[in-house]
Amino acid sequence: MGYFPVQVQTNGRMLAYEVLVHRLVEAGVTELSPALHGPSAEVHDALTRAPGSYDETVRGIRNATRSPAHVVTNTVVVTGNVPHLSQTVERLYDLGVRHAQLALVHPVGTPRATDLDVVPPVAAAAAAIARAVVRGRALGMTMVVEAVPPCLLPGLEDTVVEGRIPETTVVDLDGTPFGFSAWRRTEGKAKGPPCERCALRDRCEGPWREYPDRDGWDAYRPVP
């Protein structure tokens, strides 16, 4: 049908079965995007609430990096793994990963219900993400960041990935197409008073609106 690339986003556990990785590639999958949320079972399994998931995901990532498919991992940044992001990047590198994304959690659904426990302060999360990006780049990895405005990543603004995300339509379970990209820019994210004076305002989507709704706009400093 002409689709390219074809990416499978996954928690990575089924990729522990090497035969499945081969079958996916044979079926036309060109990219695999497994998710590792910590550098150890203690951190990862606490977040997934699935004992043994870390070991399965690690095996899955190893199988993925040995396949012909491009691998770009995703790590969702939450309160529980903020102190461990640099170590997570190092673990990914050891597993053969050379392209990794760090994505600040969007506090809807379950995260919204427990946002005081799950959702970190944006400035602290951005600082930890920046350190992890620097570590990954020192190892020669391609590092990208999702859902963090560039004003919170001084010197690393080029890692912000939103400008490279293709226009996205989501087909929901009822079969109804949903224009996710337009929703993300106009409703999902927000801009506040600091954005009016920012040199990057036309290139930035702003934070998920739940962050300034909860914590205000003080953390966001306009780029001169």
Summary of the structure (lengths in Angstrom):
residues: 224
radius of gyration: 17.7
end to end distance: 46.2
largest distance: 53.5
contacts: 674
relative contact order: 0.11
helix: 45%
strand: 16%
